[in-house]
């Protein structure tokens, strides 16, 4: 199991400023590159102070330019918010500038507040995503493409430049519902998923869905990867863990406000709404604990067959604490897991 660090760009205090926020994310990328993490993950969100990276491909190019070996993954580029004729060229350009280290996670969008204000209602996101993905695959794998669908209609065109060596960038599909995970795997896609702050049982259902889809493909699916994300932070002691759990609880209070709640936002800052689950249930669902406890809890993910564990450390504490936690994880947790180099096989994408 490889470990991937989520550059989650969360700043509850909006006076902190974007310049400091992104400087922090880049410092974290440099650190995990030195420490031997497998990669970093970059979100896409707009208009709010959580997961705030308006242009993940631009950030990916910057991260690749200051690191030497990290795999750079987006989690995720929200296809309904983009015109695929523009996005396909941007993706190819970013892949070239990342020297082949880019993995492009794509999804339908998660926050109704954000989608509505961008003119793409969440109610249409599944249908828009499905068509956008088909258009994107066609533009990346064929030179002359025309389209006559519900959301796209255009005469023959060729996206330029073409992917180097005719190998398009690797795509991973984001899905939360087990049925959607299995269906996407059966189509030959790598998967990104997360149980968010739900139970371990929910996480097991997601992993099982991936495994069923992979098994259905036989040898043709052997290369497919499952990347799973969770809030995961190594505390220095029990008291530190309790404090960090409270910060993570506040993080999810804001997250769920725009994910499943009322979408209450003022001047870009999401209002905190206490999560519905108890703190005890919350503690059991996320992974904020000391290193010794974390070793036991992460072994389950490895045993289930998770390929890439994406850890979200940025839960509202200081940059220094984030860096300390990343160092602590590399020193006390990573050595217990087999280190494998990130795969670079560019033939994996559906349609290649």
C-alpha positions as a printed Julia matrix, in Angstrom:
352×3 Matrix{Float64}:
   0.0     0.0     0.0
   1.37    3.36   -1.09
   0.77    6.55    0.87
  -0.39    9.72   -0.83
  -0.68   13.14    0.83
  -3.77   15.27    0.13
  -2.95   18.94   -0.52
  -6.39   19.81    0.77
  -5.97   23.6     0.96
  -8.28   24.19    3.92
  -8.22   27.48    5.74
 -11.02   28.17    8.23
  -9.61   31.66    8.81
 -10.0    33.33    5.41
  -7.76   36.22    6.48
  -4.84   33.77    6.24
  -4.68   34.48    2.52
  -4.28   32.41   -0.61
  -0.59   33.24   -0.95
   0.19   31.66    2.42
  -2.24   28.8     1.81
  -0.58   27.69   -1.42
   2.93   28.28   -0.07
   1.99   25.84    2.71
   0.74   23.25    0.21
   3.93   23.49   -1.84
   6.09   23.14    1.28
   4.15   20.02    2.17
   4.7    18.62   -1.33
   8.45   19.19   -1.09
   8.55   17.5     2.31
   6.65   14.35    1.33
   8.81   14.06   -1.8
  11.88   13.93    0.44
  10.24   11.59    2.94
   9.35    8.92    0.39
   5.58    9.24    0.09
   4.2     7.83   -3.16
   2.39   10.94   -4.32
   0.25   13.96   -3.63
  -3.39   14.59   -4.42
  -4.94   17.9    -5.51
  -8.65   18.78   -5.26
 -10.77   21.13   -7.32
 -13.24   23.45   -5.6
 -14.4    27.0    -6.06
 -15.94   29.84   -4.03
 -15.42   28.26   -0.58
 -12.65   27.97    2.01
 -12.35   24.18    2.02
 -10.44   22.08   -0.55
  -9.83   25.35   -2.35
  -7.85   24.76   -5.53
  -9.67   26.44   -8.44
  -7.2    25.04  -11.01
  -5.83   21.6   -10.05
  -3.91   21.12  -13.31
  -2.05   24.37  -12.78
  -1.2    23.27   -9.23
  -0.13   19.84  -10.52
   2.36   21.41  -12.93
   3.8    23.54  -10.14
   4.1    20.56   -7.78
   5.81   18.48  -10.46
   8.29   21.3   -11.07
   9.44   21.38   -7.42
   9.5    17.63   -6.75
  11.5    14.84   -8.3
   9.57   11.59   -7.98
   6.05   12.11   -6.64
   3.05   10.89   -8.56
   0.7    13.88   -8.92
  -2.98   12.99   -8.78
  -6.07   15.19   -9.07
  -8.96   14.4    -6.74
 -10.87   15.44   -8.6
 -11.26   17.55  -11.72
 -14.99   18.29  -11.85
 -15.91   17.58  -15.46
 -19.35   19.25  -15.53
 -17.67   22.59  -14.73
 -15.41   22.42  -17.81
 -15.77   22.46  -21.58
 -14.13   19.21  -22.65
 -12.76   20.78  -25.85
 -10.71   23.13  -23.68
 -10.08   20.74  -20.8
  -8.67   17.98  -23.02
  -5.95   20.29  -24.33
  -5.22   21.61  -20.85
  -4.93   18.04  -19.58
  -2.51   17.0   -22.33
  -0.4    20.11  -21.73
  -0.31   19.49  -17.97
   0.63   15.85  -18.51
   3.56   16.88  -20.72
   4.73   19.5   -18.22
   4.45   16.97  -15.36
   6.83   14.63  -17.23
   4.3    11.79  -17.21
   3.76   11.83  -13.45
   0.15   13.04  -13.69
  -2.87   10.86  -12.86
  -6.14   12.62  -13.56
  -8.96   11.87  -11.18
 -12.3    13.02  -12.6
 -15.72   13.31  -10.99
 -19.2    14.75  -11.19
 -18.97   17.35   -8.4
 -19.98   17.13   -4.76
 -21.17   20.48   -3.42
 -24.6    21.75   -4.47
 -23.71   25.29   -3.33
 -20.72   25.4    -5.65
 -22.36   23.7    -8.63
 -25.46   25.92   -8.54
 -23.41   29.11   -8.51
 -21.38   27.86  -11.45
 -24.59   27.32  -13.44
 -24.36   23.5   -13.37
 -26.99   22.26  -10.87
 -26.03   19.21   -8.84
 -29.23   17.5   -10.06
 -27.76   17.43  -13.58
 -24.24   16.47  -12.53
 -24.48   12.72  -13.18
 -25.85   13.15  -16.67
 -23.4    15.97  -17.47
 -20.5    13.93  -16.12
 -21.36   10.83  -18.14
 -21.48   12.75  -21.41
 -18.41   14.84  -20.55
 -16.39   11.71  -19.83
 -17.34   10.15  -23.16
 -16.43   13.36  -24.98
 -13.12   13.59  -23.13
 -12.18    9.99  -23.94
 -12.96   10.58  -27.6
 -10.95   13.8   -27.76
  -7.93   12.18  -26.09
  -7.9     8.98  -28.11
  -9.1    10.08  -31.58
  -7.79   12.87  -33.77
 -10.98   13.93  -35.54
 -14.02   14.05  -33.28
 -17.52   15.4   -33.84
 -20.37   15.21  -31.33
 -24.13   15.47  -31.23
 -25.34   14.94  -27.68
 -27.46   16.69  -25.07
 -24.76   18.97  -23.68
 -22.2    18.89  -26.5
 -22.72   19.51  -30.19
 -19.76   20.33  -32.42
 -18.41   19.59  -35.91
 -15.18   17.61  -36.47
 -12.17   18.95  -34.59
  -8.8    17.79  -33.28
  -7.52   18.72  -29.84
  -3.93   19.92  -30.03
  -1.31   19.03  -29.02
  -1.8    15.29  -29.2
  -0.72   13.13  -26.27
   2.98   12.24  -26.51
   3.55    8.79  -27.96
  -0.21    8.55  -28.53
  -0.56    7.5   -24.86
  -3.28    9.64  -23.27
  -3.07   10.69  -19.62
  -4.25    8.08  -17.13
  -7.78    8.65  -15.85
  -9.26    7.62  -12.5
 -12.99    7.91  -11.84
 -14.22    9.16   -8.47
 -17.2     7.3    -7.05
 -18.67    6.93   -3.56
 -21.6     4.55   -4.04
 -20.56    0.88   -4.26
 -22.7     0.26   -7.36
 -21.04    3.17   -9.17
 -17.59    1.96   -8.12
 -18.19   -1.53   -9.49
 -19.69   -0.23  -12.74
 -16.73    2.1   -13.34
 -14.22   -0.67  -12.69
 -16.03   -2.92  -15.15
 -15.44   -0.21  -17.75
 -11.71   -0.43  -17.04
 -11.18    2.65  -14.87
  -8.96    3.1   -11.86
 -11.03    4.28   -8.88
 -10.81    7.01   -6.28
 -13.2     6.78   -3.37
 -13.68    7.79    0.24
 -16.11    6.89    3.01
 -15.67   10.49    4.24
 -16.41   10.24    7.97
 -18.67    7.18    7.62
 -18.04    3.84    9.25
 -15.37    1.24    8.56
 -18.2    -1.01    7.39
 -19.04    1.53    4.69
 -15.39    1.63    3.62
 -15.37   -2.18    3.36
 -18.42   -2.04    1.07
 -16.62    0.4    -1.23
 -13.5    -1.77   -1.37
 -15.56   -4.91   -1.96
 -17.32   -3.23   -4.9
 -13.95   -2.41   -6.45
 -12.75   -5.97   -5.97
 -15.9    -7.43   -7.58
 -15.5    -5.21  -10.6
 -11.81   -6.01  -10.89
 -12.39   -9.75  -10.59
 -15.01   -9.61  -13.35
 -12.32   -8.42  -15.79
  -9.89  -11.22  -15.04
  -6.35  -10.61  -16.23
  -7.48   -7.48  -18.09
  -8.23   -5.79  -14.77
  -5.11   -6.84  -12.88
  -3.49   -3.42  -13.24
  -6.43   -1.39  -11.93
  -5.8     0.65   -8.8
  -7.98    1.67   -5.88
  -7.13    4.97   -4.19
  -9.0     5.59   -0.94
  -8.98    8.82    1.04
  -9.53    9.48    4.76
  -8.71   12.16    7.29
  -5.54   10.69    8.81
  -3.26   12.52   11.21
  -0.6    11.16   13.58
  -0.82   12.78   17.0
   2.16   12.98   19.32
   0.17   11.74   22.35
  -3.39   11.1    23.53
  -3.99   14.72   24.52
  -2.83   15.9    21.11
  -5.1    13.34   19.47
  -8.14   14.66   21.39
  -7.37   18.22   20.28
  -6.88   17.19   16.65
 -10.11   15.19   16.74
 -11.98   18.34   17.71
 -10.39   20.19   14.77
 -11.36   17.35   12.42
 -14.91   17.45   13.83
 -15.08   21.15   12.95
 -13.65   20.41    9.49
 -16.45   17.94    8.78
 -19.01   20.32   10.22
 -18.09   22.72    7.44
 -17.67   20.0     4.82
 -21.13   18.54    5.38
 -22.71   21.99    5.35
 -21.9    22.24    1.63
 -21.89   18.49    0.83
 -25.21   17.39    2.28
 -26.49   20.33    4.31
 -27.94   23.76    3.83
 -24.98   25.26    1.99
 -24.63   28.26    4.28
 -21.67   30.37    3.09
 -20.81   34.01    3.73
 -18.01   35.81    1.89
 -16.52   32.45    0.9
 -16.45   31.09    4.47
 -18.57   28.01    5.19
 -20.59   28.23    8.4
 -19.8    25.54   10.95
 -22.7    23.19   11.62
 -22.05   20.47   14.25
 -21.9    16.98   12.66
 -24.83   14.69   13.41
 -22.71   11.81   14.69
 -21.29   11.71   18.19
 -17.65   12.44   18.85
 -17.11    8.79   19.84
 -18.54    7.5    16.55
 -16.54   10.14   14.71
 -13.32    9.01   16.4
 -13.94    5.42   15.31
 -14.55    6.44   11.69
 -11.59    8.7    10.94
  -7.93    8.06   11.73
  -6.6    10.67   14.14
  -4.55    8.91   16.78
  -1.04    8.09   17.97
   1.36    6.17   15.75
   0.96    2.86   17.58
  -2.82    2.86   17.17
  -2.53    4.02   13.57
  -0.37    1.04   12.63
  -3.12   -1.33   13.7
  -5.89    0.62   11.99
  -4.08    1.06    8.66
  -3.17   -2.62    8.41
  -6.85   -3.29    7.78
  -6.76   -1.1     4.65
  -3.69   -2.93    3.38
  -5.27   -6.33    4.05
  -8.42   -5.33    2.17
  -6.33   -4.48   -0.89
  -6.28   -0.67   -0.99
  -3.47    0.31   -3.37
  -3.13    4.02   -2.56
  -4.11    5.42    0.82
  -4.71    9.17    0.5
  -4.28   10.9     3.85
  -5.83   14.27    4.64
  -3.68   15.86    7.35
  -4.85   19.46    6.93
  -7.7    19.69    9.41
  -7.29   23.26   10.65
  -4.17   23.21   12.77
  -1.02   25.15   11.95
   1.34   24.48    9.08
   4.03   23.47   11.56
   1.72   20.83   13.02
   0.91   19.49    9.56
   4.62   19.16    8.76
   5.27   17.5    12.13
   2.48   14.99   11.51
   3.82   14.17    8.05
   7.29   13.61    9.49
   5.91   11.51   12.33
   3.96    9.35    9.88
   7.03    8.76    7.7
   9.19    7.85   10.69
   6.76    5.76   12.75
   4.14    4.35   10.37
   5.43    4.02    6.79
   8.29    1.6     7.6
   5.73   -1.02    8.62
   4.29   -1.13    5.09
   5.93   -2.48    1.97
   7.26    0.36   -0.16
   6.37    0.09   -3.83
   7.28    2.6    -6.53
   4.31    4.38   -8.1
   3.32    2.73  -11.36
   3.89    4.7   -14.53
   2.17    2.46  -17.12
   0.53    4.88  -19.55
  -1.48    2.2   -21.38
  -4.05    1.87  -18.61
  -6.62    4.37  -19.66
  -9.91    3.14  -21.06
  -9.99    3.59  -24.81
  -6.19    3.57  -25.26
